[in-house]
Amino acid sequence: MNLTFLGTGDFYPRSLGHNSALLEWNDTRLMIDCPASNASALERLGLGLHEVTNMFVTHLHEDHINGIQQFAYWHEIHRRMHGNDAKPSLYIVSDLIGDLWSSVRSGLSLTTGGVRELEHYFELRLIDSEDPVFELSGVRFECVRTRHVPSMVSYGLWAKPYFHFSGDALADSDLLGRIEPAVERIFHDCHLWDLTIASHASLADLRSLPEPVRRKLVLMHYNYNYETAESREAFERREGLPLAAPLQSFAFA
Ligand SMILES: O=c1ccn([C@@H]2O[C@@H]3COP(=O)(O)O[C@H]3[C@H]2O)c(=O)[nH]1
């Protein structure tokens, strides 16, 4: 399996793109979140949006879903141009689906072809919120409820034995300690702003994690002060923690 970052930035990412990743294995592609910045990132990888046929949504902040209308319409237009009936699959935990449709319906429901529902654009793969796991092309994914904004539903994605992708999350030492032995890497939110942000992990939070967890960390969802490779390399030399770069790939055996 390969995980490639399509973007690594936060809500104001400049050239980093909003945080999102593309998973590829067994001829399958799954995109984690759908910011609009993904289309140009995919083009730089030589891929069109229509070549990504599975999407997982972690939560509903706009920097994670502001490309869904574009994704839905482009897939539909591409299907019509090529006479292909296969809709992309949307993997989403059931407790997010109502609010996702509320977020995108103003742009997707009224069309020249009539009133549409989300099912017109996607094969909905609803994941049971009581047992939030799904399987795709031989890999089992566990959706891990995260602490991000109080009362807001948000998930990370645990793909044993490969990686854990925190989504937007505070550092949860108990959770990460449980996950760590079962993965090669932990991609974790870290805002890196020089102020307290109560909805994201800080560098100090991650530094205080147990050493086995720290050794597997790769930081993501950071701010635009780390746009350049030089600034990320200087950070890694200083802090001993790597920052994922846009379009950087991680291979898992
Ligand atoms: O309760 C809140 C909600 C939001 N925020 C900020 O707004 C940003 C929204 O996108 P984000 O989740 O990528 O990052 C968030 C934070 O930087 C916050 O500090 N506290």
Boltz pocket constraint, residues with backbone or C-beta under 6 A from the ligand:
constraints:
  - pocket:
      binder: B
      contacts: [[A, 10], [A, 11], [A, 61], [A, 63], [A, 149], [A, 168], [A, 197], [A, 198], [A, 199]]
      max_distance: 6.0
